[in-house]
Every structure is written in C-alpha cells, then in structure tokens.
Amino acid sequence: MPNQAPSATRDEPEAATGQRPAIRLSGLRKHFGDVHAVDGVDLDIPPGEFFSMLGPSGSGKTTVLRLIAGFELPTEGTIELDGRDVSRLAPFERDVNTVFQDYALFPHMNVMQNVEYGLRVKRVPKQQRRERALEALKTVRLEDYGSRKPAQLSGGQRQRVALARALVNRPKVLLLDEPLGALDLKLRQAMQLELKQIQRDVGITFVFVTHDQDEALTMSDRIAVFNDGRIEQVGPPEEVYERPASAFVAGFVGTSNLLGGRGAESVIGRPGLFSIRPEKIRIDGQLSEPAAAGETSATGTVTDVVYAGATVRYSVALDAGGRLSVVRQNTDGVFADGRVRLSWRNEHSFQVQ
C-alpha cells in the first residue's frame, strides 16, 4: 500500500534529546501592512543542530532569520534563545551572530583586523582578542592569511573570513543568510562540505537559510520547508525527500511526479494524489510482463528524451492518463520514442496532501 505523509510535532527534538531548545519560536507572525510574511510559525531547534530553512523567494524563511537575529520585531508571537524570551531585545542583546551573503568585510582592514573587529567593539583586551581571532582563523583553516586584505582572497576564502568573524564572538547560535549564493557551482559544493565540518568542529547551532534544495539536503540535520509564510514540513533530509507531507514539498524538494485523478485510480488502485520520484521508476520495453510482487506498473508512450550525460530523462504519457518523468542512469543506451513499461515499488508511491 502507498505510504501516508507523516505528521511532525514541535516537541520531537526536545523529547528526543532531553535538552532545552537553543531556539523556540511560538506563534510567530510578521506583517508588513497587508503582507503576511510570516504567518504562524512554531518551531524548536535543539542545541548543536545544523538546521536549514528552505523555500522559494517570498516564502518567509529570511524574515524568520531576521526575526531571530533581532533585525525585525515580530507582529505576534515569541522568540526564545536557550529559554530566554528575546522577542523585543536589540540584536546586540542576543547571543547570536549572522553571516550574510555579501560577507560585509571591511576592505581597508586585513583579515586579522576584520576578525578582531567585534571583539574590539566589546573592548576585549588586545592580547586576548588576538588569541581568539587566531583560534577562529585556525577553525576555518586561514591562520596564515591574517595579513592579507579581502581583495587578495578568493570568494571561498572571504566566505570563511566572514564565518571566522562570526565565530570569534562564541555565539550560541550562528545564523547564515544564503552565505554561499555568490560562489560558483564547484566552489559552492566544496564549501557545503567544509561548512558542515566546521559546524561539527565548533558544535554550536547553525541556522542556514537557502532556496537551494541540494544545498539543504547535503548539509542539514533537519530541514524546514517554507511556503507562503508557513512551514509545510520539518524533518531530516531523507524524510523530507522520501516522504513529502504536501504536493508543494514534493515539487520543491527535488523533482517529483505527482499522479492523481483517473491515472492514480487506474495505476495505483485508489483515488488521491501521489508523489513518485523519477529515479525510483524503472523503464523497459517488456510491455506484456505483469507487475512483480510488491510493485506497481504502467504502460505508456515516450514523448520526450533529454540526454544529460550521466543520466537520461524520459517523459512518458501513461495509457491510463497522466504523465511521469523517469530518470535513468546512462549505462544501457537510450530508449527511442516508443512504447514502454514503467515499474516501481509500491512504497515509492507516496500519498501527499
């Protein structure tokens, strides 16, 4: 039988760890006139978690980050950091630091001076701030770059300097507002792994905002998927990808087929809307073979073939109605346009709301 979408509760992280949440959002709302940018968010983030807020532009994720940072004040609801209500406190009164996409490094200062800057504002003694800045640069593997100016660094190195500048203050929570967005693809992929390793090394809570689902799946312990100011689903990457709670999540996180109406009733045997990931589907030309035990099958006609190097993507119009996309590894050649049979395991037909 097809799986049902899970229901998550905000108390799961606290119940699982026995710890007070690093961040607790309760009934959080932010309105800009008639625009409800955040419209009722409840969320717990435990200490030491790499947590990502994922969603398209305008979904509310960046506004939630700014509310946690104190750059915006909520219209309704509360924000707690380690059990302390900070909803109305200024940014400098909250034990958080933020890393922005543009890094905001001072061009006239060298790397060491940039990292020390926050400590200097707090009047930390010179020797102590130099030691802490060097420790932060070691964490991001830039201890030999202290005398360089930002203009002498690569994009990835500037990103790590911005990270060191945030970490040097030893916040309990680090907020990251799409910090990899300005990097090219290969450097961004390399920095994803590096950023996750840094988070493991320092052991503090990271809250990462992104619109890139691959980025969120690669780096996160848990993901919250935002849409229209609300959270559609919260869970580990595998759960969000394999068991989407809604049609929006299925379509936004990765590529998913949505099969409903007459096609779903005929192929799956019951009404509803079902998500089937393209890579879960097998394609072959054996039209008369019955479905194997525990599997679903359907026949159809290939209407489009896209060659993408390592993979080939097929679009298949089903005889029963509807259309499915299939991704196949480029190992056995390419099917030409024609009649095919599709098959997949029953548990990979996942019913969504």
C-alpha positions as CSV (number, residue, x, y, z in Angstrom):
1,M,0.0,0.0,0.0
2,P,1.3,3.6,-0.7
3,N,2.7,5.4,2.3
4,Q,0.9,8.3,4.0
5,A,2.5,11.6,4.8
6,P,4.0,11.9,8.3
7,S,2.8,14.4,10.9
8,A,5.5,16.1,12.9
9,T,5.2,17.8,16.2
10,R,7.4,20.6,17.5
11,D,8.2,18.6,20.7
12,E,10.0,15.8,19.0
13,P,13.5,17.4,19.1
14,E,13.2,18.2,22.8
15,A,11.7,14.9,23.7
16,A,14.5,13.1,21.8
17,T,17.4,15.0,23.3
18,G,16.1,15.9,26.7
19,Q,17.6,19.4,26.2
20,R,16.0,22.8,26.2
21,P,15.8,24.1,22.6
22,A,18.5,26.5,21.5
23,I,15.7,28.3,19.6
24,R,12.0,28.2,20.2
25,L,9.5,30.1,18.0
26,S,5.9,30.2,19.2
27,G,3.0,31.6,17.2
28,L,5.5,33.8,15.3
29,R,3.9,36.3,12.9
30,K,5.3,39.3,10.9
31,H,3.1,41.5,8.9
32,F,4.2,44.3,6.6
33,G,1.0,46.1,6.1
34,D,-1.3,43.7,4.3
35,V,1.6,41.3,3.5
36,H,1.8,38.4,6.0
37,A,5.5,37.5,5.5
38,V,5.4,35.1,8.5
39,D,2.1,33.7,9.3
40,G,2.1,31.4,12.4
41,V,5.4,29.6,12.8
42,D,6.0,27.2,15.7
43,L,9.5,25.6,15.7
44,D,12.0,24.1,18.1
45,I,15.7,23.8,17.2
46,P,17.9,21.9,19.6
47,P,21.4,22.8,20.6
48,G,24.2,21.8,18.2
49,E,21.9,21.2,15.2
50,F,22.6,22.2,11.6
51,F,19.1,23.4,10.8
52,S,18.1,24.7,7.3
53,M,15.2,26.9,6.4
54,L,14.4,26.1,2.7
55,G,11.9,27.7,0.4
56,P,11.4,29.9,-2.6
57,S,11.8,33.7,-2.6
58,G,9.0,35.3,-0.6
59,S,8.3,32.2,1.4
60,G,9.2,33.8,4.8
61,K,12.4,32.0,5.6
62,T,14.7,35.1,5.5
63,T,12.2,37.1,7.5
64,V,12.2,34.4,10.2
65,L,16.0,34.5,10.3
66,R,15.9,38.3,10.7
67,L,13.3,37.9,13.5
68,I,15.7,35.5,15.3
69,A,18.6,38.0,14.8
70,G,16.6,40.9,16.1
71,F,16.7,42.9,12.8
72,E,12.9,42.7,12.7
73,L,10.4,42.6,15.6
74,P,7.5,40.2,15.5
75,T,4.0,41.3,15.0
76,E,2.9,38.5,17.2
77,G,4.5,35.5,19.0
78,T,7.7,34.9,20.9
79,I,11.3,34.1,20.2
80,E,13.3,32.2,22.9
81,L,17.0,31.6,22.9
82,D,18.1,28.9,25.4
83,G,14.8,29.5,27.3
84,R,15.2,33.3,27.4
85,D,12.5,35.4,25.7
86,V,14.4,37.8,23.4
87,S,11.4,38.9,21.3
88,R,11.8,42.6,22.0
89,L,15.6,42.7,22.5
90,A,18.0,44.5,20.2
91,P,20.4,42.4,18.0
92,F,23.4,43.1,20.3
93,E,21.5,41.8,23.3
94,R,21.0,38.4,21.7
95,D,23.7,35.7,21.8
96,V,23.6,35.2,18.1
97,N,25.8,36.2,15.1
98,T,24.8,36.5,11.4
99,V,26.8,35.7,8.3
100,F,25.4,37.4,5.2
101,Q,25.7,36.5,1.5
102,D,27.8,39.6,0.7
103,Y,30.2,38.9,3.7
104,A,30.4,42.7,4.5
105,L,34.2,42.6,5.2
106,F,35.9,45.9,5.7
107,P,38.1,46.4,2.6
108,H,40.6,48.7,4.4
109,M,41.3,46.1,7.1
110,N,43.3,42.9,6.8
111,V,41.9,39.5,7.7
112,M,43.0,39.6,11.3
113,Q,41.6,43.1,11.9
114,N,38.3,42.0,10.3
115,V,38.0,39.0,12.6
116,E,39.0,41.0,15.7
117,Y,36.6,43.9,15.0
118,G,33.7,42.6,17.0
119,L,35.9,41.9,20.0
120,R,37.4,45.4,19.7
121,V,34.0,46.9,19.9
122,K,33.4,44.9,23.0
123,R,36.6,46.2,24.5
124,V,38.2,42.8,24.8
125,P,42.0,43.3,25.7
126,K,44.3,43.3,22.7
127,Q,46.2,40.1,23.6
128,Q,43.0,38.2,24.3
129,R,41.3,39.3,21.1
130,R,44.4,38.4,19.0
131,E,44.4,34.9,20.5
132,R,40.7,34.4,19.9
133,A,40.9,35.7,16.4
134,L,43.8,33.4,15.6
135,E,41.8,30.5,17.1
136,A,38.8,31.4,14.9
137,L,41.1,31.6,11.8
138,K,42.5,28.2,12.6
139,T,39.0,26.8,12.7
140,V,38.4,27.9,9.2
141,R,41.9,27.0,8.1
142,L,43.1,30.5,7.3
143,E,45.6,31.1,10.1
144,D,48.3,32.0,7.6
145,Y,46.2,34.7,5.9
146,G,45.9,37.2,8.7
147,S,47.9,39.9,7.0
148,R,46.0,39.8,3.7
149,K,43.3,42.3,2.6
150,P,39.9,40.9,1.5
151,A,40.7,41.9,-2.1
152,Q,43.6,39.4,-2.1
153,L,41.3,36.5,-1.2
154,S,39.2,34.2,-3.3
155,G,35.4,34.1,-2.9
156,G,35.6,30.9,-0.7
157,Q,38.3,32.5,1.5
158,R,36.3,35.6,2.0
159,Q,33.3,33.5,3.0
160,R,35.5,31.7,5.6
161,V,36.8,35.0,7.0
162,A,33.1,36.2,7.5
163,L,32.5,32.9,9.2
164,A,35.5,33.3,11.5
165,R,34.4,36.9,12.3
166,A,31.1,35.5,13.5
167,L,32.6,32.5,15.4
168,V,35.1,34.7,17.3
169,N,32.3,36.1,19.4
170,R,31.4,32.5,20.5
171,P,27.7,32.8,20.0
172,K,25.3,30.0,21.0
173,V,23.6,30.3,17.6
174,L,25.0,31.2,14.2
175,L,22.6,32.5,11.6
176,L,23.6,32.1,7.9
177,D,21.7,34.0,5.3
178,E,22.4,32.3,2.0
179,P,26.2,32.7,2.5
180,L,27.2,30.5,-0.5
181,G,24.9,32.2,-3.0
182,A,27.7,34.3,-4.5
183,L,30.0,31.4,-5.2
184,D,30.3,29.4,-8.4
185,L,28.9,25.9,-8.5
186,K,32.0,23.9,-7.8
187,L,33.2,26.2,-5.1
188,R,29.7,26.2,-3.6
189,Q,29.7,22.4,-3.5
190,A,33.1,22.3,-1.8
191,M,32.1,24.9,0.7
192,Q,28.9,23.0,1.6
193,L,31.0,20.1,2.9
194,E,33.5,22.5,4.6
195,L,30.8,24.5,6.3
196,K,29.2,21.3,7.7
197,Q,32.6,20.1,9.0
198,I,33.2,23.5,10.7
199,Q,29.8,23.2,12.4
200,R,30.7,19.8,13.7
201,D,34.0,21.1,15.0
202,V,32.6,24.1,16.9
203,G,29.5,22.3,18.0
204,I,27.1,25.3,18.0
205,T,23.7,25.6,16.5
206,F,23.7,26.7,12.8
207,V,20.5,28.1,11.2
208,F,21.0,28.2,7.5
209,V,18.7,29.9,5.0
210,T,18.7,28.8,1.4
211,H,16.5,28.4,-1.6
212,D,18.7,25.6,-3.0
213,Q,17.3,22.2,-2.1
214,D,20.5,20.3,-3.0
215,E,22.3,22.6,-0.5
216,A,19.8,21.9,2.2
217,L,19.8,18.1,1.6
218,T,23.6,18.0,1.7
219,M,24.3,20.0,4.8
220,S,21.3,19.7,7.2
221,D,20.5,17.6,10.2
222,R,16.9,18.8,9.8
223,I,15.1,21.0,7.2
224,A,12.0,23.2,7.5
225,V,10.3,23.8,4.1
226,F,8.6,27.2,4.0
227,N,5.8,28.3,1.7
228,D,3.7,31.5,1.9
229,G,4.9,32.4,5.4
230,R,4.3,28.9,6.9
231,I,6.2,25.7,7.5
232,E,4.9,22.9,5.3
233,Q,7.2,20.2,6.8
234,V,10.0,19.8,9.2
235,G,12.2,16.7,9.3
236,P,15.6,15.1,8.4
237,P,16.6,15.4,4.8
238,E,15.8,11.8,3.9
239,E,12.3,12.1,5.4
240,V,11.5,15.4,3.6
241,Y,12.7,14.0,0.3
242,E,11.3,10.4,0.5
243,R,8.1,11.2,2.4
244,P,6.9,14.7,1.4
245,A,4.0,16.0,3.5
246,S,2.4,18.0,0.7
247,A,2.3,18.5,-3.0
248,F,4.4,21.7,-2.6
249,V,7.2,19.8,-0.7
250,A,7.2,17.0,-3.3
251,G,7.6,19.5,-6.1
252,F,10.0,21.9,-4.4
253,V,12.4,19.5,-2.8
254,G,14.0,17.7,-5.7
255,T,12.0,16.6,-8.8
256,S,8.8,14.6,-8.2
257,N,6.0,13.2,-10.3
258,L,2.5,14.0,-9.0
259,L,0.0,11.4,-10.2
260,G,-3.7,12.0,-9.4
261,G,-7.2,11.8,-10.9
262,R,-8.1,8.9,-13.3
263,G,-4.4,8.0,-13.7
264,A,-3.9,7.4,-10.0
265,E,-7.1,5.4,-9.6
266,S,-6.2,3.2,-12.6
267,V,-2.5,2.7,-11.9
268,I,-2.3,2.7,-8.1
269,G,-5.8,1.4,-7.4
270,R,-7.2,4.2,-5.2
271,P,-8.0,7.9,-5.5
272,G,-5.7,10.6,-4.2
273,L,-2.6,12.5,-5.2
274,F,0.7,10.5,-5.2
275,S,4.3,11.5,-5.3
276,I,6.7,9.2,-7.2
277,R,10.4,10.3,-7.6
278,P,11.7,9.9,-11.2
279,E,14.8,8.0,-10.1
280,K,12.6,5.3,-8.4
281,I,11.0,4.3,-11.6
282,R,12.4,1.6,-14.0
283,I,11.7,1.8,-17.7
284,D,11.8,-1.1,-20.2
285,G,10.2,-2.3,-23.4
286,Q,8.6,-5.5,-22.0
287,L,5.0,-4.4,-22.3
288,S,3.4,-7.7,-21.5
289,E,5.2,-8.5,-18.3
290,P,3.0,-8.4,-15.3
291,A,3.9,-6.3,-12.2
292,A,6.2,-8.2,-9.8
293,A,5.0,-8.8,-6.2
294,G,5.1,-5.5,-4.2
295,E,5.4,-3.4,-7.3
296,T,3.2,-1.1,-9.4
297,S,3.5,-0.9,-13.2
298,A,2.0,1.1,-16.0
299,T,2.4,1.3,-19.8
300,G,2.8,4.4,-21.9
301,T,4.5,6.2,-24.7
302,V,7.8,8.1,-24.6
303,T,7.1,11.7,-25.7
304,D,10.4,13.3,-24.9
305,V,14.0,12.2,-24.2
306,V,16.6,14.5,-22.6
307,Y,20.2,13.4,-22.7
308,A,22.1,14.8,-19.7
309,G,25.4,13.0,-19.8
310,A,25.4,10.8,-16.7
311,T,21.6,10.4,-16.8
312,V,18.8,10.3,-19.4
313,R,15.4,11.8,-18.6
314,Y,12.2,10.5,-20.2
315,S,8.8,11.9,-20.3
316,V,6.1,9.2,-20.6
317,A,2.4,9.7,-21.3
318,L,0.6,6.9,-19.5
319,D,-2.1,4.9,-21.2
320,A,-4.2,5.3,-18.0
321,G,-3.9,9.1,-18.0
322,G,-1.3,11.4,-16.6
323,R,2.4,11.7,-17.3
324,L,5.5,10.5,-15.5
325,S,9.1,11.7,-15.7
326,V,11.8,8.9,-15.4
327,V,15.5,9.4,-14.7
328,R,17.7,6.5,-15.8
329,Q,21.5,6.1,-15.4
330,N,23.2,6.3,-18.8
331,T,24.5,2.7,-18.7
332,D,22.4,0.8,-21.2
333,G,21.9,3.2,-24.0
334,V,18.8,5.4,-24.7
335,F,15.3,4.3,-25.4
336,A,14.0,5.9,-28.6
337,D,10.5,7.3,-28.8
338,G,8.0,4.4,-28.4
339,R,6.0,2.2,-26.2
340,V,7.5,1.3,-22.7
341,R,6.5,-0.2,-19.4
342,L,7.3,1.7,-16.1
343,S,7.5,-0.1,-12.8
344,W,8.3,0.9,-9.2
345,R,8.0,-0.5,-5.7
346,N,4.7,0.2,-4.0
347,E,6.3,2.1,-1.1
348,H,7.6,4.6,-3.6
349,S,4.1,5.8,-4.4
350,F,3.7,8.3,-1.5
351,Q,0.4,9.9,-0.9
352,V,0.5,13.7,-0.3
353,Q,-2.0,16.3,0.9
